[in-house]
């Protein structure tokens, strides 16, 4: 039960940060999403995101900040094995399944639902 509560609180705090960026910082949803992805990548680069995942579990892996963590980990892992070119290839290698799923399910949703407006 404690793990669920921790995940809920940490995930909720990440969402609160995003909401504050939009409400107080007057950022658009796209800018907010980009900011959270970059924050996740920076935290991963500093070695701080993995301890957050160990502490919060799904509370840290479900929000969009986790995508930034995945980008950074893919880039760093490939850079170690193949050099500077690995930075670009690692980003796509690690995140390609998620990006592909988003495109495919977005397309299917566009076929099933008629947009209003």
CNS distance restraints for C-alpha pairs under 8 A (distance, minus, plus):
assign (resid   1 and name CA) (resid   5 and name CA) 6.47 0.50 0.50
assign (resid   2 and name CA) (resid   6 and name CA) 6.17 0.50 0.50
assign (resid   3 and name CA) (resid   7 and name CA) 6.10 0.50 0.50
assign (resid   3 and name CA) (resid  56 and name CA) 7.14 0.50 0.50
assign (resid   3 and name CA) (resid  57 and name CA) 7.64 0.50 0.50
assign (resid   4 and name CA) (resid   8 and name CA) 6.06 0.50 0.50
assign (resid   5 and name CA) (resid   9 and name CA) 6.11 0.50 0.50
assign (resid   6 and name CA) (resid  10 and name CA) 6.09 0.50 0.50
assign (resid   6 and name CA) (resid  55 and name CA) 7.75 0.50 0.50
assign (resid   6 and name CA) (resid  56 and name CA) 5.57 0.50 0.50
assign (resid   6 and name CA) (resid  59 and name CA) 7.22 0.50 0.50
assign (resid   7 and name CA) (resid  11 and name CA) 5.86 0.50 0.50
assign (resid   7 and name CA) (resid  56 and name CA) 4.71 0.50 0.50
assign (resid   7 and name CA) (resid  57 and name CA) 5.94 0.50 0.50
assign (resid   7 and name CA) (resid  58 and name CA) 5.68 0.50 0.50
assign (resid   7 and name CA) (resid  59 and name CA) 3.80 0.50 0.50
assign (resid   7 and name CA) (resid  60 and name CA) 7.13 0.50 0.50
assign (resid   8 and name CA) (resid  12 and name CA) 5.82 0.50 0.50
assign (resid   8 and name CA) (resid  59 and name CA) 5.81 0.50 0.50
assign (resid   9 and name CA) (resid  13 and name CA) 6.07 0.50 0.50
assign (resid   9 and name CA) (resid  59 and name CA) 7.28 0.50 0.50
assign (resid  10 and name CA) (resid  14 and name CA) 6.34 0.50 0.50
assign (resid  10 and name CA) (resid  56 and name CA) 6.32 0.50 0.50
assign (resid  10 and name CA) (resid  59 and name CA) 5.27 0.50 0.50
assign (resid  10 and name CA) (resid  60 and name CA) 6.74 0.50 0.50
assign (resid  11 and name CA) (resid  15 and name CA) 6.33 0.50 0.50
assign (resid  11 and name CA) (resid  58 and name CA) 7.63 0.50 0.50
assign (resid  11 and name CA) (resid  59 and name CA) 4.06 0.50 0.50
assign (resid  11 and name CA) (resid  60 and name CA) 5.97 0.50 0.50
assign (resid  11 and name CA) (resid  62 and name CA) 7.57 0.50 0.50
assign (resid  11 and name CA) (resid  63 and name CA) 6.62 0.50 0.50
assign (resid  12 and name CA) (resid  16 and name CA) 6.08 0.50 0.50
assign (resid  12 and name CA) (resid  59 and name CA) 7.63 0.50 0.50
assign (resid  13 and name CA) (resid  17 and name CA) 6.21 0.50 0.50
assign (resid  14 and name CA) (resid  18 and name CA) 6.42 0.50 0.50
assign (resid  14 and name CA) (resid  63 and name CA) 7.25 0.50 0.50
assign (resid  15 and name CA) (resid  19 and name CA) 6.15 0.50 0.50
assign (resid  15 and name CA) (resid  63 and name CA) 7.64 0.50 0.50
assign (resid  16 and name CA) (resid  20 and name CA) 6.05 0.50 0.50
assign (resid  17 and name CA) (resid  21 and name CA) 6.21 0.50 0.50
assign (resid  18 and name CA) (resid  22 and name CA) 6.53 0.50 0.50
assign (resid  18 and name CA) (resid  32 and name CA) 6.17 0.50 0.50
assign (resid  18 and name CA) (resid  33 and name CA) 7.65 0.50 0.50
assign (resid  18 and name CA) (resid  36 and name CA) 7.23 0.50 0.50
assign (resid  19 and name CA) (resid  23 and name CA) 6.05 0.50 0.50
assign (resid  20 and name CA) (resid  24 and name CA) 5.28 0.50 0.50
assign (resid  20 and name CA) (resid  25 and name CA) 6.63 0.50 0.50
assign (resid  21 and name CA) (resid  25 and name CA) 4.62 0.50 0.50
assign (resid  21 and name CA) (resid  26 and name CA) 6.48 0.50 0.50
assign (resid  21 and name CA) (resid  27 and name CA) 5.90 0.50 0.50
assign (resid  21 and name CA) (resid  32 and name CA) 6.29 0.50 0.50
assign (resid  22 and name CA) (resid  26 and name CA) 4.79 0.50 0.50
assign (resid  22 and name CA) (resid  27 and name CA) 4.60 0.50 0.50
assign (resid  22 and name CA) (resid  28 and name CA) 6.10 0.50 0.50
assign (resid  22 and name CA) (resid  29 and name CA) 6.73 0.50 0.50
assign (resid  22 and name CA) (resid  32 and name CA) 6.60 0.50 0.50
assign (resid  23 and name CA) (resid  27 and name CA) 7.44 0.50 0.50
assign (resid  27 and name CA) (resid  31 and name CA) 5.80 0.50 0.50
assign (resid  27 and name CA) (resid  32 and name CA) 5.98 0.50 0.50
assign (resid  28 and name CA) (resid  32 and name CA) 6.13 0.50 0.50
assign (resid  29 and name CA) (resid  33 and name CA) 6.07 0.50 0.50
assign (resid  30 and name CA) (resid  34 and name CA) 6.18 0.50 0.50
assign (resid  31 and name CA) (resid  35 and name CA) 6.03 0.50 0.50
assign (resid  32 and name CA) (resid  36 and name CA) 6.22 0.50 0.50
assign (resid  33 and name CA) (resid  37 and name CA) 6.23 0.50 0.50
assign (resid  33 and name CA) (resid  64 and name CA) 7.12 0.50 0.50
assign (resid  34 and name CA) (resid  38 and name CA) 6.14 0.50 0.50
assign (resid  35 and name CA) (resid  39 and name CA) 6.03 0.50 0.50
assign (resid  36 and name CA) (resid  40 and name CA) 6.15 0.50 0.50
assign (resid  36 and name CA) (resid  64 and name CA) 6.51 0.50 0.50
assign (resid  36 and name CA) (resid  65 and name CA) 5.19 0.50 0.50
assign (resid  36 and name CA) (resid  68 and name CA) 7.67 0.50 0.50
assign (resid  37 and name CA) (resid  41 and name CA) 6.29 0.50 0.50
assign (resid  37 and name CA) (resid  64 and name CA) 6.00 0.50 0.50
assign (resid  37 and name CA) (resid  65 and name CA) 4.73 0.50 0.50
assign (resid  37 and name CA) (resid  66 and name CA) 7.30 0.50 0.50
assign (resid  37 and name CA) (resid  67 and name CA) 6.14 0.50 0.50
assign (resid  37 and name CA) (resid  68 and name CA) 4.36 0.50 0.50
assign (resid  37 and name CA) (resid  69 and name CA) 7.71 0.50 0.50
assign (resid  38 and name CA) (resid  42 and name CA) 6.09 0.50 0.50
assign (resid  38 and name CA) (resid  65 and name CA) 7.48 0.50 0.50
assign (resid  38 and name CA) (resid  68 and name CA) 5.79 0.50 0.50
assign (resid  39 and name CA) (resid  43 and name CA) 6.07 0.50 0.50
assign (resid  39 and name CA) (resid  65 and name CA) 6.59 0.50 0.50
assign (resid  39 and name CA) (resid  68 and name CA) 7.08 0.50 0.50
assign (resid  40 and name CA) (resid  44 and name CA) 6.11 0.50 0.50
assign (resid  40 and name CA) (resid  49 and name CA) 7.01 0.50 0.50
assign (resid  40 and name CA) (resid  64 and name CA) 7.94 0.50 0.50
assign (resid  40 and name CA) (resid  65 and name CA) 4.31 0.50 0.50
assign (resid  40 and name CA) (resid  66 and name CA) 5.99 0.50 0.50
assign (resid  40 and name CA) (resid  67 and name CA) 7.13 0.50 0.50
assign (resid  40 and name CA) (resid  68 and name CA) 4.53 0.50 0.50
assign (resid  40 and name CA) (resid  69 and name CA) 5.00 0.50 0.50
assign (resid  41 and name CA) (resid  45 and name CA) 6.12 0.50 0.50
assign (resid  41 and name CA) (resid  65 and name CA) 7.44 0.50 0.50
assign (resid  41 and name CA) (resid  67 and name CA) 7.84 0.50 0.50
assign (resid  41 and name CA) (resid  68 and name CA) 4.18 0.50 0.50
assign (resid  41 and name CA) (resid  69 and name CA) 4.66 0.50 0.50
assign (resid  41 and name CA) (resid  70 and name CA) 7.55 0.50 0.50
assign (resid  41 and name CA) (resid  71 and name CA) 6.66 0.50 0.50
assign (resid  41 and name CA) (resid  72 and name CA) 5.18 0.50 0.50
assign (resid  42 and name CA) (resid  46 and name CA) 6.22 0.50 0.50
assign (resid  42 and name CA) (resid  68 and name CA) 7.85 0.50 0.50
assign (resid  42 and name CA) (resid  69 and name CA) 7.84 0.50 0.50
assign (resid  42 and name CA) (resid  72 and name CA) 7.79 0.50 0.50
assign (resid  43 and name CA) (resid  47 and name CA) 6.20 0.50 0.50
assign (resid  43 and name CA) (resid  48 and name CA) 5.07 0.50 0.50
assign (resid  43 and name CA) (resid  49 and name CA) 5.23 0.50 0.50
assign (resid  43 and name CA) (resid  69 and name CA) 7.36 0.50 0.50
assign (resid  44 and name CA) (resid  48 and name CA) 5.69 0.50 0.50
assign (resid  44 and name CA) (resid  49 and name CA) 4.82 0.50 0.50
assign (resid  44 and name CA) (resid  50 and name CA) 6.90 0.50 0.50
assign (resid  44 and name CA) (resid  68 and name CA) 7.78 0.50 0.50
assign (resid  44 and name CA) (resid  69 and name CA) 5.21 0.50 0.50
assign (resid  44 and name CA) (resid  72 and name CA) 6.28 0.50 0.50
assign (resid  44 and name CA) (resid  73 and name CA) 7.06 0.50 0.50
assign (resid  45 and name CA) (resid  72 and name CA) 6.42 0.50 0.50
assign (resid  45 and name CA) (resid  73 and name CA) 7.80 0.50 0.50
assign (resid  47 and name CA) (resid  51 and name CA) 7.75 0.50 0.50
assign (resid  48 and name CA) (resid  52 and name CA) 6.60 0.50 0.50
assign (resid  49 and name CA) (resid  53 and name CA) 6.27 0.50 0.50
assign (resid  49 and name CA) (resid  69 and name CA) 6.93 0.50 0.50
assign (resid  50 and name CA) (resid  54 and name CA) 6.19 0.50 0.50
assign (resid  51 and name CA) (resid  55 and name CA) 6.14 0.50 0.50
assign (resid  52 and name CA) (resid  56 and name CA) 5.90 0.50 0.50
assign (resid  52 and name CA) (resid  57 and name CA) 7.70 0.50 0.50
assign (resid  52 and name CA) (resid  60 and name CA) 6.51 0.50 0.50
assign (resid  53 and name CA) (resid  57 and name CA) 4.87 0.50 0.50
assign (resid  53 and name CA) (resid  58 and name CA) 7.35 0.50 0.50
assign (resid  53 and name CA) (resid  59 and name CA) 7.59 0.50 0.50
assign (resid  53 and name CA) (resid  60 and name CA) 5.26 0.50 0.50
assign (resid  53 and name CA) (resid  61 and name CA) 6.52 0.50 0.50
assign (resid  56 and name CA) (resid  60 and name CA) 5.76 0.50 0.50
assign (resid  57 and name CA) (resid  61 and name CA) 6.40 0.50 0.50
assign (resid  58 and name CA) (resid  62 and name CA) 5.49 0.50 0.50
assign (resid  59 and name CA) (resid  63 and name CA) 7.15 0.50 0.50
assign (resid  60 and name CA) (resid  65 and name CA) 7.55 0.50 0.50
assign (resid  60 and name CA) (resid  66 and name CA) 6.51 0.50 0.50
assign (resid  61 and name CA) (resid  65 and name CA) 7.70 0.50 0.50
assign (resid  61 and name CA) (resid  66 and name CA) 5.08 0.50 0.50
assign (resid  62 and name CA) (resid  66 and name CA) 6.55 0.50 0.50
assign (resid  63 and name CA) (resid  67 and name CA) 7.87 0.50 0.50
assign (resid  64 and name CA) (resid  68 and name CA) 7.19 0.50 0.50
assign (resid  65 and name CA) (resid  69 and name CA) 6.50 0.50 0.50
assign (resid  66 and name CA) (resid  70 and name CA) 6.19 0.50 0.50
assign (resid  67 and name CA) (resid  71 and name CA) 6.23 0.50 0.50
assign (resid  67 and name CA) (resid  95 and name CA) 7.79 0.50 0.50
assign (resid  68 and name CA) (resid  72 and name CA) 6.20 0.50 0.50
assign (resid  69 and name CA) (resid  73 and name CA) 6.12 0.50 0.50
assign (resid  70 and name CA) (resid  74 and name CA) 6.02 0.50 0.50
assign (resid  70 and name CA) (resid  91 and name CA) 7.79 0.50 0.50
assign (resid  70 and name CA) (resid  94 and name CA) 6.73 0.50 0.50
assign (resid  70 and name CA) (resid  95 and name CA) 6.79 0.50 0.50
assign (resid  71 and name CA) (resid  75 and name CA) 6.16 0.50 0.50
assign (resid  71 and name CA) (resid  90 and name CA) 7.70 0.50 0.50
assign (resid  71 and name CA) (resid  91 and name CA) 5.02 0.50 0.50
assign (resid  71 and name CA) (resid  92 and name CA) 7.93 0.50 0.50
assign (resid  71 and name CA) (resid  94 and name CA) 7.03 0.50 0.50
assign (resid  71 and name CA) (resid  95 and name CA) 6.75 0.50 0.50
assign (resid  72 and name CA) (resid  76 and name CA) 6.05 0.50 0.50
assign (resid  72 and name CA) (resid  91 and name CA) 7.22 0.50 0.50
assign (resid  73 and name CA) (resid  77 and name CA) 5.97 0.50 0.50
assign (resid  73 and name CA) (resid  91 and name CA) 8.00 0.50 0.50
assign (resid  74 and name CA) (resid  78 and name CA) 6.17 0.50 0.50
assign (resid  74 and name CA) (resid  87 and name CA) 7.52 0.50 0.50
assign (resid  74 and name CA) (resid  90 and name CA) 4.43 0.50 0.50
assign (resid  74 and name CA) (resid  91 and name CA) 5.04 0.50 0.50
assign (resid  74 and name CA) (resid  92 and name CA) 7.81 0.50 0.50
assign (resid  74 and name CA) (resid  93 and name CA) 7.05 0.50 0.50
assign (resid  74 and name CA) (resid  94 and name CA) 5.43 0.50 0.50
assign (resid  74 and name CA) (resid  95 and name CA) 7.95 0.50 0.50
assign (resid  75 and name CA) (resid  79 and name CA) 5.94 0.50 0.50
assign (resid  75 and name CA) (resid  86 and name CA) 6.42 0.50 0.50
assign (resid  75 and name CA) (resid  87 and name CA) 4.20 0.50 0.50
assign (resid  75 and name CA) (resid  88 and name CA) 6.52 0.50 0.50
assign (resid  75 and name CA) (resid  89 and name CA) 7.28 0.50 0.50
assign (resid  75 and name CA) (resid  90 and name CA) 4.49 0.50 0.50
assign (resid  75 and name CA) (resid  91 and name CA) 5.10 0.50 0.50
assign (resid  76 and name CA) (resid  80 and name CA) 6.26 0.50 0.50
assign (resid  76 and name CA) (resid  86 and name CA) 7.94 0.50 0.50
assign (resid  76 and name CA) (resid  87 and name CA) 6.51 0.50 0.50
assign (resid  76 and name CA) (resid  90 and name CA) 7.48 0.50 0.50
assign (resid  77 and name CA) (resid  81 and name CA) 6.65 0.50 0.50
assign (resid  77 and name CA) (resid  86 and name CA) 7.88 0.50 0.50
assign (resid  77 and name CA) (resid  90 and name CA) 6.97 0.50 0.50
assign (resid  78 and name CA) (resid  82 and name CA) 5.77 0.50 0.50
assign (resid  78 and name CA) (resid  83 and name CA) 7.07 0.50 0.50
assign (resid  78 and name CA) (resid  86 and name CA) 4.41 0.50 0.50
assign (resid  78 and name CA) (resid  87 and name CA) 5.99 0.50 0.50
assign (resid  78 and name CA) (resid  89 and name CA) 7.15 0.50 0.50
assign (resid  78 and name CA) (resid  90 and name CA) 5.01 0.50 0.50
assign (resid  79 and name CA) (resid  83 and name CA) 4.45 0.50 0.50
assign (resid  79 and name CA) (resid  84 and name CA) 5.54 0.50 0.50
assign (resid  79 and name CA) (resid  85 and name CA) 6.92 0.50 0.50
assign (resid  79 and name CA) (resid  86 and name CA) 4.40 0.50 0.50
assign (resid  79 and name CA) (resid  87 and name CA) 5.09 0.50 0.50
assign (resid  79 and name CA) (resid  90 and name CA) 7.46 0.50 0.50
assign (resid  80 and name CA) (resid  86 and name CA) 7.65 0.50 0.50
assign (resid  81 and name CA) (resid  86 and name CA) 7.29 0.50 0.50
assign (resid  82 and name CA) (resid  86 and name CA) 5.19 0.50 0.50
assign (resid  83 and name CA) (resid  87 and name CA) 7.42 0.50 0.50
assign (resid  84 and name CA) (resid  88 and name CA) 7.90 0.50 0.50
assign (resid  85 and name CA) (resid  89 and name CA) 6.58 0.50 0.50
assign (resid  86 and name CA) (resid  90 and name CA) 5.43 0.50 0.50
assign (resid  87 and name CA) (resid  91 and name CA) 6.49 0.50 0.50
assign (resid  88 and name CA) (resid  92 and name CA) 6.86 0.50 0.50
assign (resid  89 and name CA) (resid  93 and name CA) 6.03 0.50 0.50
assign (resid  90 and name CA) (resid  94 and name CA) 6.16 0.50 0.50
assign (resid  91 and name CA) (resid  95 and name CA) 6.31 0.50 0.50
assign (resid  92 and name CA) (resid  96 and name CA) 5.29 0.50 0.50
assign (resid  95 and name CA) (resid  99 and name CA) 6.27 0.50 0.50
assign (resid  96 and name CA) (resid 100 and name CA) 5.91 0.50 0.50
assign (resid  97 and name CA) (resid 101 and name CA) 6.08 0.50 0.50
assign (resid  98 and name CA) (resid 102 and name CA) 6.20 0.50 0.50
assign (resid  99 and name CA) (resid 103 and name CA) 6.32 0.50 0.50
assign (resid 100 and name CA) (resid 104 and name CA) 6.13 0.50 0.50
assign (resid 101 and name CA) (resid 105 and name CA) 5.92 0.50 0.50
assign (resid 102 and name CA) (resid 106 and name CA) 5.81 0.50 0.50
assign (resid 103 and name CA) (resid 107 and name CA) 6.12 0.50 0.50
assign (resid 104 and name CA) (resid 108 and name CA) 6.26 0.50 0.50
assign (resid 105 and name CA) (resid 109 and name CA) 6.04 0.50 0.50
assign (resid 106 and name CA) (resid 110 and name CA) 6.19 0.50 0.50
assign (resid 107 and name CA) (resid 111 and name CA) 6.45 0.50 0.50
assign (resid 108 and name CA) (resid 112 and name CA) 6.39 0.50 0.50
assign (resid 109 and name CA) (resid 113 and name CA) 5.92 0.50 0.50
assign (resid 110 and name CA) (resid 114 and name CA) 6.94 0.50 0.50
assign (resid 110 and name CA) (resid 115 and name CA) 7.90 0.50 0.50
